[in-house]
């Protein structure tokens, strides 16, 4: 059977449309919940797709998941037990099935890990982050519901790495019989929602899975539709043609509320910063230049002007409660920035831009527009701050959220000297530190530091949790001093929610539709 890459609107979708015309509205099912996303999906194979994590988290299921409070909890797995420093025994929940009724068992888990290994070795898929975090050697079937996972290195936070959607458990018969191209837009998973159809411009249609391990989700029908422009998403919420969007601009909160839309301001662990790419411009290898770029930026002013004071300026390498509260962000100190650049040999030229050995202190900067709150506006402000201390941005390039997502999936491949970026929570210090670990898919700035690597290796293999806080704080302080990024703030997350939708936000900003959609009324 040959599967088409773009699935046409299904009988279900047609049925829903006809249902809207029913003569007896009291008997009609509630209309689908419409969720607005930023970009069109590039597929739903979790080992390949990079731009539609929220949909994948709803279609697929991993061995462990993060609940709405950010705790790692068993999902497909029932339990895990360490046998020795490198071997772990994982028990699979009995009685579970995939959307196509294939059984979820040890064969499925082994198939999933073997598939990831082969794809990664062949340079295929978007597996840099997952396999950079969970460094396993192989998986072995013990019995029908038991798997032994053999690690390359000791890993005391192994379960937190298993929440990565790239390692969602897949049905071996279905994925074994079809190519990645065939399954890209015809996924079969084990999550709370079954894939029904996808059509560009019209969205992804999902249906609640009645055999889901937590029971059938309370909202039956969901359509996730890509609307790139923030203003258009806002207008759809106002018009009542959509029910949910993430990333309401702070300055539009009151306007949206006045139109009858609920705006939820939720705690967030989404950290925003400017990546400083290594290996392209030699000037950025100098820690003094990177520190100067931090001192030159007035984060508090940006926060007040663009976010109504709702952001939190910080060196937010590690999320609460693992962060060091005594670690203070770089203060706005343009004179300090200038003195650092002076000492590094960068002197002002005739137009104020600094030079050294006939070379201008000039960089290229990539930013998105609409991927993060006021991202394009923040980028322009940064250009102005840096110019004041003699650093030139010769080209500020705006790239689409889709292109940025694809670049980030390949460890920042294609980004230039500077790029706006973000990192969500891992809920462990070791996981958050992967942002700057040289082999991690999160390290999109190509920063590599031998001292940090030694610290990270010791920390990541330490099983005595009493030692973790001191090791965590030491690593944070060192990275802060080295300034591999320009630190900004933890982004406030504002959700626009229709009055008919009962919605519970998560601190990581992700949907997990079966967990966050609590109900709908007409």
Secondary structure, DSSP 8 states (H G I E B T S, - for coil): ----SS----HHHHHHHHHTT-S-GGGS----EEEEESS--S-S-TTT--S-HHHHHHH---SEEE-TTS-EEESSEEEEEEEETTEEEEEE-TT-B-TTS-B-SHHHHHHHHHHHHHHHHTT-SS-HHHHHHS-EEEEEEEETTEEEEEESS--TTHHHHTT-GGG----HHHHHHS-HHHHTTS---SSSEEEEEEETTTEEEEEE-TT-TT-S-S--EEEEEE---HHHHHHHHHHTS--EEE---GGGHHHHHHTT-EEEEE----EEEEEE-SSS-GGGG-HHHHHHHHHT--HHHHHHHHHTT-SEES--SS-TTTS-TT-------HHHHHHHHHHTT-EE-TTS-EEETTEE-EEEEEE-SSSSTTHHHHHHHHHHHHHHTT-EEEEEEE--HHHHHHHHHTTTTT--SEEEEEE---SSHHHHGGGG-TT-TT-TT----HHHHHHHHHHHT---GGGHHHHHHHHHHHHHHHTSEEEEEE--EEEEE-TTEEE---TT---THHHHEEEE--
